[in-house]
Amino acid sequence: MFTGLITHIGHIERVEPIGAGPGHGVRLTVRAAPDWLAGVQPGDSIAIQGACMTVTTLDVAGGRFTVDVSAESLARTAGLNRPGPVNLEQALRATDRLGGHLVSGHVDGIGTVRSLQPAGESWRLEVLAPPALARYLAYKGSLTVNGVSLTVNRVEDLHDGCVATINLIPHTMAHTTLGRLAPGDPVNLEVDMIARYVERMLSLGMGAPQPLRA
């Protein structure tokens, strides 16, 4: 479980195929600051661009760790198949502050950046989400973009999906990879998990809750 508050920008240094053929995934070597890796252990979860991955090997002094990404994960995410900067967040501990919102690290779909424009002292980001995610996006609702917890300021339903408009403050632009986005870039999206449960209950036509019986 994560919060969507990015604590470090790492860098994918190497992408190595684990096996031959389309059914095999890749092994990523990610560079990160040694002090950020302090306390991390092999087997821990780290969100990379919003996708939850398991640390397989770790070199704290050298500032590197590796993760294995399955072919399924590669097909359903963006930005994990090539070297470059990535948003990193370590898994939430029970004693941590929940400053963003509850994030599972399971990418629901890939969106596309429509625009990123200055808006006063901030920036306005427009992301086209696929049609399957449109029902989960709402004004002032939460949306995770490349692992960053953000608030939706406007939604516009189109025939090919839903455009979510988001305000990015200077701190977010400086301390995440979102400041490097350009129109046409793919982004990992995770919708609010509470919205998924509400949609499930409504689809079943559930009314007032009934008392549980032993």
C-alpha positions as a Markdown table, in Angstrom:
| # | Residue | x | y | z |
|---|---|---|---|---|
| 1 | Met | 0.0 | 0.0 | 0.0 |
| 2 | Phe | 1.2 | 3.5 | -0.9 |
| 3 | Thr | 0.1 | 7.2 | -0.5 |
| 4 | Gly | 1.0 | 8.6 | -3.9 |
| 5 | Leu | 3.5 | 11.0 | -2.3 |
| 6 | Ile | 6.7 | 10.6 | -4.2 |
| 7 | Thr | 9.8 | 10.6 | -2.0 |
| 8 | His | 12.6 | 10.2 | -4.6 |
| 9 | Ile | 13.3 | 10.4 | -8.3 |
| 10 | Gly | 15.3 | 7.4 | -9.3 |
| 11 | His | 16.7 | 6.3 | -12.7 |
| 12 | Ile | 16.3 | 3.1 | -14.6 |
| 13 | Glu | 19.9 | 2.3 | -15.6 |
| 14 | Arg | 19.5 | -1.1 | -17.3 |
| 15 | Val | 16.7 | -3.1 | -18.8 |
| 16 | Glu | 17.6 | -6.8 | -19.3 |
| 17 | Pro | 15.4 | -9.5 | -20.8 |
| 18 | Ile | 14.8 | -12.3 | -18.4 |
| 19 | Gly | 14.2 | -14.8 | -21.2 |
| 20 | Ala | 13.6 | -15.0 | -24.9 |
| 21 | Gly | 10.2 | -14.5 | -26.4 |
| 22 | Pro | 7.1 | -12.3 | -25.8 |
| 23 | Gly | 6.1 | -14.3 | -22.7 |
| 24 | His | 9.1 | -13.2 | -20.7 |
| 25 | Gly | 9.6 | -10.1 | -18.7 |
| 26 | Val | 12.6 | -7.9 | -17.9 |
| 27 | Arg | 14.9 | -7.1 | -15.0 |
| 28 | Leu | 15.3 | -3.5 | -14.2 |
| 29 | Thr | 18.4 | -2.0 | -12.4 |
| 30 | Val | 17.3 | 1.2 | -10.7 |
| 31 | Arg | 19.7 | 3.8 | -9.3 |
| 32 | Ala | 18.6 | 5.7 | -6.2 |
| 33 | Ala | 20.4 | 7.6 | -3.4 |
| 34 | Pro | 22.0 | 5.4 | -0.8 |
| 35 | Asp | 20.3 | 7.3 | 2.1 |
| 36 | Trp | 16.9 | 6.8 | 0.4 |
| 37 | Leu | 17.6 | 3.0 | 0.2 |
| 38 | Ala | 18.6 | 2.8 | 3.9 |
| 39 | Gly | 16.2 | 0.5 | 5.6 |
| 40 | Val | 15.0 | -1.2 | 2.4 |
| 41 | Gln | 15.4 | -5.0 | 2.4 |
| 42 | Pro | 15.1 | -7.5 | -0.5 |
| 43 | Gly | 11.5 | -8.5 | -0.8 |
| 44 | Asp | 10.2 | -5.0 | 0.1 |
| 45 | Ser | 7.7 | -3.3 | -2.2 |
| 46 | Ile | 8.6 | -0.1 | -4.1 |
| 47 | Ala | 6.3 | 1.7 | -6.4 |
| 48 | Ile | 8.0 | 2.6 | -9.7 |
| 49 | Gln | 6.0 | 5.1 | -11.8 |
| 50 | Gly | 3.0 | 4.0 | -9.8 |
| 51 | Ala | 3.5 | 0.2 | -10.3 |
| 52 | Cys | 4.2 | -1.9 | -7.2 |
| 53 | Met | 7.4 | -4.0 | -7.7 |
| 54 | Thr | 9.3 | -6.3 | -5.4 |
| 55 | Val | 13.0 | -5.6 | -4.7 |
| 56 | Thr | 15.0 | -8.7 | -5.8 |
| 57 | Thr | 18.6 | -7.5 | -5.1 |
| 58 | Leu | 19.9 | -4.5 | -3.3 |
| 59 | Asp | 23.2 | -2.6 | -3.1 |
| 60 | Val | 22.6 | 0.2 | -0.6 |
| 61 | Ala | 26.1 | 1.5 | -0.7 |
| 62 | Gly | 26.2 | 1.5 | -4.4 |
| 63 | Gly | 22.7 | 3.1 | -4.6 |
| 64 | Arg | 21.1 | 0.4 | -6.8 |
| 65 | Phe | 18.4 | -2.2 | -6.6 |
| 66 | Thr | 16.7 | -4.6 | -9.1 |
| 67 | Val | 13.2 | -5.7 | -9.7 |
| 68 | Asp | 11.7 | -8.2 | -12.1 |
| 69 | Val | 8.8 | -7.0 | -14.3 |
| 70 | Ser | 6.6 | -9.7 | -15.8 |
| 71 | Ala | 5.4 | -9.5 | -19.4 |
| 72 | Glu | 1.9 | -8.9 | -18.1 |
| 73 | Ser | 3.0 | -5.9 | -16.1 |
| 74 | Leu | 5.0 | -4.5 | -19.1 |
| 75 | Ala | 1.9 | -4.8 | -21.3 |
| 76 | Arg | -0.3 | -2.9 | -18.8 |
| 77 | Thr | 2.1 | -0.1 | -17.8 |
| 78 | Ala | 4.2 | 2.7 | -19.3 |
| 79 | Gly | 7.8 | 3.7 | -18.7 |
| 80 | Leu | 9.1 | 0.5 | -17.3 |
| 81 | Asn | 10.6 | -0.8 | -20.5 |
| 82 | Arg | 13.4 | 1.7 | -21.1 |
| 83 | Pro | 16.1 | 3.7 | -19.2 |
| 84 | Gly | 15.1 | 7.0 | -17.7 |
| 85 | Pro | 13.9 | 8.9 | -14.6 |
| 86 | Val | 11.2 | 7.3 | -12.5 |
| 87 | Asn | 9.0 | 8.3 | -9.5 |
| 88 | Leu | 9.8 | 6.1 | -6.5 |
| 89 | Glu | 7.8 | 5.5 | -3.3 |
| 90 | Gln | 8.5 | 3.0 | -0.6 |
| 91 | Ala | 5.6 | 1.0 | 0.8 |
| 92 | Leu | 3.5 | 2.7 | 3.5 |
| 93 | Arg | 4.1 | 1.7 | 7.1 |
| 94 | Ala | 1.3 | 1.6 | 9.7 |
| 95 | Thr | 2.8 | 4.5 | 11.5 |
| 96 | Asp | 3.2 | 6.8 | 8.5 |
| 97 | Arg | 1.1 | 9.9 | 7.8 |
| 98 | Leu | -1.5 | 9.3 | 5.0 |
| 99 | Gly | -0.8 | 12.6 | 3.2 |
| 100 | Gly | -2.0 | 11.6 | -0.2 |
| 101 | His | -4.7 | 8.9 | -0.6 |
| 102 | Leu | -4.7 | 5.1 | -0.4 |
| 103 | Val | -2.9 | 3.8 | -3.5 |
| 104 | Ser | -2.5 | 0.1 | -4.2 |
| 105 | Gly | 0.3 | 0.3 | -6.8 |
| 106 | His | -1.8 | -1.6 | -9.3 |
| 107 | Val | -2.1 | 0.3 | -12.6 |
| 108 | Asp | -5.7 | 0.4 | -13.9 |
| 109 | Gly | -4.9 | 1.7 | -17.4 |
| 110 | Ile | -2.6 | 3.9 | -19.5 |
| 111 | Gly | -3.6 | 7.4 | -20.2 |
| 112 | Thr | -2.2 | 10.0 | -22.7 |
| 113 | Val | -1.0 | 13.5 | -21.9 |
| 114 | Arg | -3.1 | 16.0 | -24.0 |
| 115 | Ser | -1.4 | 19.1 | -22.7 |
| 116 | Leu | 0.8 | 20.6 | -20.0 |
| 117 | Gln | 0.5 | 24.4 | -19.8 |
| 118 | Pro | 1.5 | 27.1 | -17.3 |
| 119 | Ala | -1.4 | 28.4 | -15.2 |
| 120 | Gly | -0.3 | 31.2 | -13.0 |
| 121 | Glu | 2.4 | 30.0 | -10.6 |
| 122 | Ser | 1.3 | 26.4 | -11.3 |
| 123 | Trp | 0.8 | 24.1 | -14.3 |
| 124 | Arg | -2.4 | 22.6 | -15.8 |
| 125 | Leu | -2.2 | 19.0 | -16.9 |
| 126 | Glu | -4.8 | 17.3 | -19.1 |
| 127 | Val | -4.8 | 13.6 | -19.3 |
| 128 | Leu | -7.0 | 11.5 | -21.6 |
| 129 | Ala | -8.1 | 8.4 | -19.7 |
| 130 | Pro | -9.4 | 5.3 | -21.5 |
| 131 | Pro | -13.2 | 4.8 | -21.6 |
| 132 | Ala | -13.1 | 2.0 | -19.0 |
| 133 | Leu | -11.8 | 4.4 | -16.4 |
| 134 | Ala | -14.1 | 7.3 | -17.1 |
| 135 | Arg | -16.8 | 6.2 | -14.6 |
| 136 | Tyr | -14.2 | 6.4 | -11.7 |
| 137 | Leu | -13.2 | 10.0 | -12.4 |
| 138 | Ala | -15.0 | 12.8 | -10.6 |
| 139 | Tyr | -14.6 | 16.5 | -9.8 |
| 140 | Lys | -12.3 | 16.8 | -6.7 |
| 141 | Gly | -11.7 | 13.0 | -6.7 |
| 142 | Ser | -8.3 | 11.4 | -6.5 |
| 143 | Leu | -6.3 | 10.0 | -9.4 |
| 144 | Thr | -2.8 | 8.6 | -9.4 |
| 145 | Val | -0.6 | 9.6 | -12.4 |
| 146 | Asn | 2.7 | 7.9 | -12.7 |
| 147 | Gly | 2.5 | 7.2 | -9.0 |
| 148 | Val | 1.7 | 10.7 | -7.9 |
| 149 | Ser | -1.5 | 11.4 | -5.9 |
| 150 | Leu | -3.4 | 14.2 | -7.6 |
| 151 | Thr | -6.8 | 15.9 | -7.3 |
| 152 | Val | -9.0 | 16.1 | -10.4 |
| 153 | Asn | -10.3 | 19.7 | -11.0 |
| 154 | Arg | -12.4 | 19.0 | -14.1 |
| 155 | Val | -13.7 | 16.0 | -16.0 |
| 156 | Glu | -14.9 | 16.0 | -19.7 |
| 157 | Asp | -16.4 | 12.9 | -21.2 |
| 158 | Leu | -15.5 | 12.3 | -24.8 |
| 159 | His | -16.3 | 9.4 | -27.3 |
| 160 | Asp | -12.7 | 8.1 | -26.8 |
| 161 | Gly | -12.4 | 8.4 | -23.1 |
| 162 | Cys | -12.4 | 11.1 | -20.4 |
| 163 | Val | -10.2 | 14.1 | -20.0 |
| 164 | Ala | -9.1 | 14.8 | -16.5 |
| 165 | Thr | -7.7 | 18.3 | -15.8 |
| 166 | Ile | -5.3 | 18.5 | -12.9 |
| 167 | Asn | -3.4 | 21.4 | -11.3 |
| 168 | Leu | 0.3 | 20.8 | -10.6 |
| 169 | Ile | 2.0 | 23.0 | -8.0 |
| 170 | Pro | 5.7 | 24.0 | -8.4 |
| 171 | His | 6.7 | 21.5 | -5.7 |
| 172 | Thr | 5.2 | 18.6 | -7.7 |
| 173 | Met | 6.8 | 19.7 | -10.9 |
| 174 | Ala | 10.2 | 19.9 | -9.2 |
| 175 | His | 10.1 | 16.7 | -7.1 |
| 176 | Thr | 8.4 | 14.2 | -9.5 |
| 177 | Thr | 8.9 | 13.2 | -13.1 |
| 178 | Leu | 5.6 | 14.9 | -14.1 |
| 179 | Gly | 7.6 | 18.1 | -15.0 |
| 180 | Arg | 9.1 | 16.1 | -17.8 |
| 181 | Leu | 5.8 | 15.2 | -19.5 |
| 182 | Ala | 5.0 | 16.3 | -23.0 |
| 183 | Pro | 1.8 | 15.9 | -25.1 |
| 184 | Gly | 1.4 | 12.4 | -26.4 |
| 185 | Asp | 3.3 | 10.8 | -23.5 |
| 186 | Pro | 1.7 | 7.7 | -22.0 |
| 187 | Val | 1.1 | 7.7 | -18.2 |
| 188 | Asn | 0.2 | 5.1 | -15.7 |
| 189 | Leu | -3.2 | 5.7 | -14.1 |
| 190 | Glu | -4.7 | 4.3 | -10.9 |
| 191 | Val | -8.2 | 5.3 | -9.9 |
| 192 | Asp | -9.4 | 5.8 | -6.3 |
| 193 | Met | -10.0 | 2.3 | -4.8 |
| 194 | Ile | -13.1 | 3.5 | -3.0 |
| 195 | Ala | -14.6 | 4.4 | -6.3 |
| 196 | Arg | -14.1 | 0.9 | -7.5 |
| 197 | Tyr | -16.0 | -0.6 | -4.5 |
| 198 | Val | -18.8 | 1.9 | -5.0 |
| 199 | Glu | -19.1 | 1.0 | -8.7 |
| 200 | Arg | -19.2 | -2.7 | -7.8 |
| 201 | Met | -22.0 | -2.2 | -5.2 |
| 202 | Leu | -24.0 | -0.1 | -7.6 |
| 203 | Ser | -23.6 | -2.6 | -10.4 |
| 204 | Leu | -25.2 | -5.3 | -8.1 |
| 205 | Gly | -28.1 | -3.0 | -7.3 |
| 206 | Met | -27.3 | -3.2 | -3.6 |
| 207 | Gly | -29.6 | -1.1 | -1.3 |
| 208 | Ala | -29.3 | -0.5 | 2.4 |
| 209 | Pro | -26.8 | -2.9 | 4.1 |
| 210 | Gln | -28.3 | -5.9 | 5.8 |
| 211 | Pro | -27.1 | -7.1 | 9.2 |
| 212 | Leu | -24.7 | -10.0 | 9.2 |
| 213 | Arg | -25.9 | -13.2 | 10.7 |
| 214 | Ala | -23.7 | -15.9 | 12.1 |
